[in-house]
Amino acid sequence: MLKRMKDKKGFTLVEVIVVLIIIAMLAVILVPQLTGYINKANDRVILAEAHAAVMAANTLYAEYVADNAAGFPSEAEIAKLAELDVANISYTTAGDALATLTYAKNGKKVTYDYSGHSWGSVSEVGSGSGD
């Protein structure tokens, strides 16, 4: 009997099924965790791009003040300097200063508050948090 088993090549059906079950269990465990990592990475990309937009707005605003120019830089100027899509950037003003800058992309947004020099959290567009 031992000699006959040595001559056989391949796996039995039970062995293949056991391996498939183990792979399926690992996939069930790992896929949700990987999705969470991907979402966190996307949020960090949005924060990095928003930070670039804020830095561009600060730079342009400082140039406007230095040149004694009236008004504020446009969203297009900010987007060009930050190398971002102008449709993703909006800001509000309070008197003669920038108040907030909001950056939105892929259904998410983040807002920078100039008065408190603080970032809101990355939130879904249309939700109340992060403003």
N, C-alpha and C positions, 0 to 999 in steps of 0.2 A: 504494500500500500504506500509506503514512503517513497519508493522508487516511482510509482505512478504519479504522485503529487509533484515530484521534481520535474517531470517531463511537461507538466501543464504550464502554460504561460498566460498571464493576464490576471484580472481580478474577478472575484465572484460578484454577483449582482448585489448581495448584501453589503459587501465592502464598498462598492460604488455608492449605494444609497446612504450608508453611514457617512461617507465623506461629503456627499451633497447636503445632508442634514447639518453637518458641522459648519459648512460654508454658509448655508442659509442663516444659521443662528448668529454667526459672526457678522453677517451683513445687517441683520436686524439690529444688532447692538451698535455697529459703527456708523451706519448711514445717518441717523439723527445727530450724532455728535459731529460728523463732518459738515452737515448742513449748518449747525450752529457756528462752527469755525468760519465757514464761508460768509455767513451773515455778519459776523464780527469784523471780518476783513473788509467787507463792503462798507460797513459803517466807518471804519478807519480811513478808507479811501475818501469818503465824503468829508470827513473832518479835515483831512490833509488838504483837499482841494478848497474847502471853505477857508482854511487858514491862509492859503495862497491868495484867495480873493480879499481877505481882510488886510493882508500885508500890502497888496496892490492898492487897495482903497486908501490905506494910510499913507502910502508913498505919494499917490496922486493928490490926495488932499493936502499934504505938506507942500507939494509943489504949487498948488493953487494958492495957498496962504503965502508962500514965499514970493510968488509973483503978484501978490495983491489982486488976484483974480476973484471975481465974484462967482458964487455958485459952488457946485460940487461936481466931481468927475462923474461922467455918465457910466451906466452899467456896461456899455460897450467898451469904454476906456479901461475900466477895471478888468473886464474879461480878457481884453487884448493883452494887458500887462501880465495877468495871471495865467494866460494861455488856457482859458476855459471858455465854455459856451456861454454867450451872453444871456441866453434864455434861462439859465440856471441861477442868475444873480439878481437880487433886488435889495434895495436899502430904503430906510426911512431917515428923515432928518428931524432935528429938534433945534429950532432957532438957526444958529450958524455952525452947528456941529452935526456930525453923523450920529444917529441914535442906534440903529440896528442894521445889520447886514444879514440877509438870509440867503443861503445857498441850498438849492434843491436839485436832486438828481435821482433818477430811477425810482421815483415814488417816495423818496425820503428827503428830509430837510434838516438843516441845523441853523440856528440863529446865534449871531454874536451880538451881545449887548455892550455898546461902547460906554454907557454911563457906569456900568458895574464892571467893565472889562471881564466879562464872563461869557462862557459858552453855554448854550442850552444843550440838551441831549439830542441825539439823532432820533427823529421821530418820523412816523408816516405822514406824508403830505395830507392835510385835511384834519389831522388830530390837533388837539389843543396844546399838547406838551411840546416843549422845546422852543416856545416863543418867548 
